[in-house]
């Protein structure tokens, strides 16, 4: 994080999720993780508080997770850009946000930020959001558009709690109730997603279809309807995310291209440009 801008790798507020417990980063951001295993599988959670009153200017990059941000401060978030704008019942700015798997060139602005961020696997997002990731249509939208009055009620209860672990407990209990009532992703779709992630995106669609006993056409249709991406695009996203993490860790672009199954460095360059709308060198410095 920087003093006047947060450029978070892979679309998250956190550059370093770190270990459990509170810590104050040199940038002035307090970052807190829940203690113990997540109550709902496929959900990673962290709390953030701006300790020095800096402005948030967050560049959102695609990642293989749906990101939910529950704002706890007095100032709402504003959103610029995005590949599409899903119809909204509430105007921008938003007190809480949802970013799709591949939100395009998007920036989120805020001041005096205090929030809880959740990274949801597609399966968790399918059960918890009330819509499939496909229906987010590549947008960053207000969470109130998906959860209605429940968003405001949860946000008020969490904001009134004084301790981070109490806040995490409140959110976890809410998610547990929603997960019990939400739809389940088709096991074949969930299995294919897990395979893509396990192989770092280095998979063939024909092999994925064969693994679940579906035709290529059926897999394409069902996967896109529930995940929000085609299997090929999902594999590209997972591979890009891993390459982006390696670039930000200081790796050599040619070595990274080879390690993650790109044909060559030019292939990596094209994928980074397509997903992040910048060069690998620029992405490495974010």
ChimeraX attribute file (.defattr): number of C-alpha atoms within 10 A of each C-alpha:
attribute: neighborCount
match mode: 1-to-1
recipient: residues
	/A:1	20
	/A:2	15
	/A:3	14
	/A:4	11
	/A:5	14
	/A:6	24
	/A:7	22
	/A:8	18
	/A:9	25
	/A:10	23
	/A:11	26
	/A:12	26
	/A:13	26
	/A:14	19
	/A:15	15
	/A:16	12
	/A:17	15
	/A:18	13
	/A:19	12
	/A:20	13
	/A:21	13
	/A:22	15
	/A:23	13
	/A:24	14
	/A:25	12
	/A:26	10
	/A:27	15
	/A:28	16
	/A:29	22
	/A:30	17
	/A:31	23
	/A:32	23
	/A:33	21
	/A:34	21
	/A:35	12
	/A:36	7
	/A:37	9
	/A:38	14
	/A:39	15
	/A:40	18
	/A:41	13
	/A:42	15
	/A:43	21
	/A:44	19
	/A:45	20
	/A:46	22
	/A:47	25
	/A:48	22
	/A:49	19
	/A:50	20
	/A:51	15
	/A:52	13
	/A:53	14
	/A:54	19
	/A:55	17
	/A:56	23
	/A:57	20
	/A:58	21
	/A:59	22
	/A:60	27
	/A:61	25
	/A:62	26
	/A:63	26
	/A:64	25
	/A:65	26
	/A:66	28
	/A:67	26
	/A:68	24
	/A:69	24
	/A:70	26
	/A:71	25
	/A:72	23
	/A:73	18
	/A:74	12
	/A:75	15
	/A:76	18
	/A:77	21
	/A:78	18
	/A:79	20
	/A:80	12
	/A:81	15
	/A:82	21
	/A:83	14
	/A:84	13
	/A:85	14
	/A:86	16
	/A:87	11
	/A:88	13
	/A:89	11
	/A:90	13
	/A:91	10
	/A:92	14
	/A:93	17
	/A:94	20
	/A:95	23
	/A:96	24
	/A:97	25
	/A:98	25
	/A:99	30
	/A:100	29
	/A:101	30
	/A:102	30
	/A:103	26
	/A:104	22
	/A:105	17
	/A:106	21
	/A:107	21
	/A:108	18
	/A:109	18
	/A:110	20
	/A:111	16
	/A:112	18
	/A:113	23
	/A:114	22
	/A:115	22
	/A:116	26
	/A:117	22
	/A:118	22
	/A:119	23
	/A:120	24
	/A:121	22
	/A:122	25
	/A:123	26
	/A:124	24
	/A:125	26
	/A:126	23
	/A:127	20
	/A:128	25
	/A:129	21
	/A:130	16
	/A:131	16
	/A:132	22
	/A:133	27
	/A:134	19
	/A:135	15
	/A:136	23
	/A:137	22
	/A:138	22
	/A:139	24
	/A:140	30
	/A:141	27
	/A:142	29
	/A:143	24
	/A:144	20
	/A:145	19
	/A:146	19
	/A:147	16
	/A:148	13
	/A:149	11
	/A:150	13
	/A:151	17
	/A:152	16
	/A:153	11
	/A:154	17
	/A:155	22
	/A:156	13
	/A:157	13
	/A:158	23
	/A:159	19
	/A:160	11
	/A:161	13
	/A:162	9
	/A:163	10
	/A:164	20
	/A:165	16
	/A:166	13
	/A:167	20
	/A:168	23
	/A:169	16
	/A:170	17
	/A:171	20
	/A:172	18
	/A:173	13
	/A:174	14
	/A:175	20
	/A:176	16
	/A:177	12
	/A:178	16
	/A:179	20
	/A:180	12
	/A:181	12
	/A:182	18
	/A:183	17
	/A:184	15
	/A:185	20
	/A:186	12
	/A:187	11
	/A:188	18
	/A:189	23
	/A:190	18
	/A:191	15
	/A:192	20
	/A:193	23
	/A:194	14
	/A:195	17
	/A:196	24
	/A:197	19
	/A:198	12
	/A:199	13
	/A:200	20
	/A:201	24
	/A:202	18
	/A:203	18
	/A:204	12
	/A:205	18
	/A:206	13
	/A:207	12
	/A:208	22
	/A:209	20
	/A:210	12
	/A:211	13
	/A:212	14
	/A:213	12
	/A:214	15
	/A:215	12
	/A:216	15
	/A:217	11
	/A:218	12
	/A:219	23
	/A:220	18
	/A:221	13
	/A:222	18
	/A:223	23
	/A:224	19
	/A:225	16
	/A:226	23
	/A:227	24
	/A:228	23
	/A:229	21
	/A:230	19
	/A:231	27
	/A:232	15
	/A:233	14
	/A:234	23
	/A:235	24
	/A:236	19
	/A:237	25
	/A:238	23
	/A:239	25
	/A:240	27
	/A:241	22
	/A:242	19
	/A:243	25
	/A:244	24
	/A:245	16
	/A:246	19
	/A:247	22
	/A:248	17
	/A:249	11
	/A:250	11
	/A:251	14
	/A:252	14
	/A:253	21
	/A:254	14
	/A:255	13
	/A:256	20
	/A:257	22
	/A:258	13
	/A:259	12
	/A:260	18
	/A:261	16
	/A:262	19
	/A:263	10
	/A:264	14
	/A:265	16
	/A:266	13
	/A:267	13
	/A:268	25
	/A:269	18
	/A:270	15
	/A:271	20
	/A:272	22
	/A:273	14
	/A:274	13
	/A:275	19
	/A:276	24
	/A:277	15
	/A:278	14
	/A:279	15
	/A:280	22
	/A:281	15
	/A:282	13
	/A:283	19
	/A:284	18
	/A:285	12
	/A:286	15
